[in-house]
Amino acid sequence: MTSFDDIYEQPDPRAYFATLGALGYETPQHAQWIFRRLLPLADGGGEGGGAGRDGGPRASVLDICCSYGINAALLNHHVTLRELTDRYTSPRVAGLTTAELIEDDRAFYAARRRADAVPVVGIDISAPAIAYARAAGLLDEGFAENLETAPPSPELLKAVGDIRLITVTGGASFLSPRTFRPLLDGRQDPPWVAALVLRTGRYDTIADGLAAYGLTTRKDTSRTYVQRRFTDADEQRYAVAAVSAAGDDPRGKETDGHFHTALHLSRPAAHTDAHPLHTLLGDA
């Protein structure tokens, strides 16, 4: 796969949107409605949302591999991914310094804040991306930490104490149960985990790790979600071969020129048995 590491080390998300927007990147837009649908269920509030468990405020989301807070931007504001791509690749925004863009962003998002916005905590290994997302007001708290290689800071553990939904829309292939263990250790009522995973990889190891905390993982086999176009023929050949090796059919998806993801949802076994995954999502 093509590496995009450099776009995550910039002081703001303009290179992110310019590079991925040119490839028709769609994953955060798909995640927007999925996570809005799942959060009130994970929090025990039912389809209508409202107050969370014990009648308190709606609970928080933890976004792993959050980069510049794009999922938080879409979850909590009246914006689309297309609108954000147009914004961050516009000539006007191109002429701003990072400090000016942050100030402009704070006003932009404040004017579009949803009434049902929820606190979002973000984790990413990119310190510049986390710093931007916090400064722009997209993340309530953000941590530049790699839980694959080091234990979480006390501040991170405190911040995730009320998390009801953990989300992953990119980077699942770089994660293992090591990232999730410290977030779930000691919790009697663990949060749900929703991950959009490329069909070129497997999620079994993470699912097995979550099972130790009473979470049963189901893959949504009723639909897939376009991620982005391939950068070249070599990347497409790799994807078609990898999807076939994983036991899925690439015809009409990867063979048509795009990476696709599938939703994997981990939740308590009793809820999994009583409410099949396809009944939670309904129609997109």
Secondary structure as the mmCIF struct_conf table of DSSP 4:
data_model
#
loop_
_struct_conf.conf_type_id
_struct_conf.id
_struct_conf.beg_label_comp_id
_struct_conf.beg_label_asym_id
_struct_conf.beg_label_seq_id
_struct_conf.end_label_comp_id
_struct_conf.end_label_asym_id
_struct_conf.end_label_seq_id
HELX_RH_3T_P HELX_RH_3T_P1 ASP A 5 TYR A 8
BEND BEND1 GLU A 9 ASP A 12
TURN_TY1_P TURN_TY1_P1 PRO A 13 PRO A 13
HELX_RH_AL_P HELX_RH_AL_P1 ARG A 14 GLY A 21
TURN_TY1_P TURN_TY1_P2 ALA A 22 GLY A 24
HELX_RH_AL_P HELX_RH_AL_P2 THR A 27 ALA A 42
TURN_TY1_P TURN_TY1_P3 ASP A 43 GLY A 44
TURN_TY1_P TURN_TY1_P4 GLU A 47 GLY A 48
BEND BEND2 ALA A 51 ALA A 51
HELX_RH_3T_P HELX_RH_3T_P2 ARG A 53 GLY A 55
BEND BEND3 PRO A 57 PRO A 57
HELX_LH_PP_P HELX_LH_PP_P1 ARG A 58 ALA A 59
STRN STRN1 SER A 60 ILE A 64
TURN_TY1_P TURN_TY1_P5 CYS A 65 CYS A 65
TURN_TY1_P TURN_TY1_P6 SER A 67 GLY A 69
HELX_RH_AL_P HELX_RH_AL_P3 ILE A 70 ASN A 76
STRN STRN2 HIS A 77 HIS A 77
BEND BEND4 HIS A 78 HIS A 78
HELX_RH_AL_P HELX_RH_AL_P4 LEU A 81 TYR A 88
TURN_TY1_P TURN_TY1_P7 THR A 89 THR A 89
BEND BEND5 SER A 90 SER A 90
HELX_RH_AL_P HELX_RH_AL_P5 PRO A 91 ALA A 94
TURN_TY1_P TURN_TY1_P8 GLY A 95 GLY A 95
BEND BEND6 LEU A 96 LEU A 96
HELX_RH_AL_P HELX_RH_AL_P6 THR A 98 ALA A 110
TURN_TY1_P TURN_TY1_P9 ALA A 111 ARG A 112
STRN STRN3 ARG A 113 ARG A 113
TURN_TY1_P TURN_TY1_P10 ALA A 115 ASP A 116
STRN STRN4 VAL A 120 ILE A 123
BEND BEND7 ILE A 125 ILE A 125
HELX_RH_AL_P HELX_RH_AL_P7 ALA A 127 ALA A 135
TURN_TY1_P TURN_TY1_P11 ALA A 136 GLY A 137
BEND BEND8 LEU A 138 LEU A 138
BEND BEND9 ASP A 140 ASP A 140
STRN STRN5 GLU A 141 PHE A 143
TURN_TY1_P TURN_TY1_P12 LEU A 147 THR A 149
BEND BEND10 ALA A 150 ALA A 150
HELX_LH_PP_P HELX_LH_PP_P2 PRO A 151 SER A 153
HELX_RH_AL_P HELX_RH_AL_P8 PRO A 154 ALA A 159
TURN_TY1_P TURN_TY1_P13 VAL A 160 ASP A 162
STRN STRN6 ILE A 163 VAL A 168
BEND BEND11 THR A 169 GLY A 170
HELX_RH_3T_P HELX_RH_3T_P3 ALA A 172 PHE A 174
HELX_RH_AL_P HELX_RH_AL_P9 PRO A 177 LEU A 184
TURN_TY1_P TURN_TY1_P14 ASP A 185 GLY A 186
BEND BEND12 GLN A 188 ASP A 189
HELX_LH_PP_P HELX_LH_PP_P3 PRO A 190 PRO A 191
STRN STRN7 TRP A 192 LEU A 198
TURN_TY1_P TURN_TY1_P15 ARG A 199 THR A 200
BEND BEND13 GLY A 201 GLY A 201
HELX_RH_AL_P HELX_RH_AL_P10 ASP A 204 ALA A 211
TURN_TY1_P TURN_TY1_P16 ALA A 212 GLY A 214
STRN STRN8 LEU A 215 LYS A 219
BEND BEND14 SER A 222 SER A 222
STRN STRN9 TYR A 225 ARG A 229
BEND BEND15 THR A 231 ASP A 232
HELX_RH_AL_P HELX_RH_AL_P11 ALA A 233 ALA A 245
TURN_TY1_P TURN_TY1_P17 ALA A 246 GLY A 247
TURN_TY1_P TURN_TY1_P18 ARG A 251 LYS A 253
HELX_RH_3T_P HELX_RH_3T_P4 GLU A 254 ASP A 256
TURN_TY1_P TURN_TY1_P19 GLY A 257 GLY A 257
STRN STRN10 HIS A 258 PRO A 268
HELX_RH_AL_P HELX_RH_AL_P12 ALA A 269 ALA A 274
BEND BEND16 HIS A 275 HIS A 275
HELX_RH_AL_P HELX_RH_AL_P13 LEU A 277 LEU A 281
#
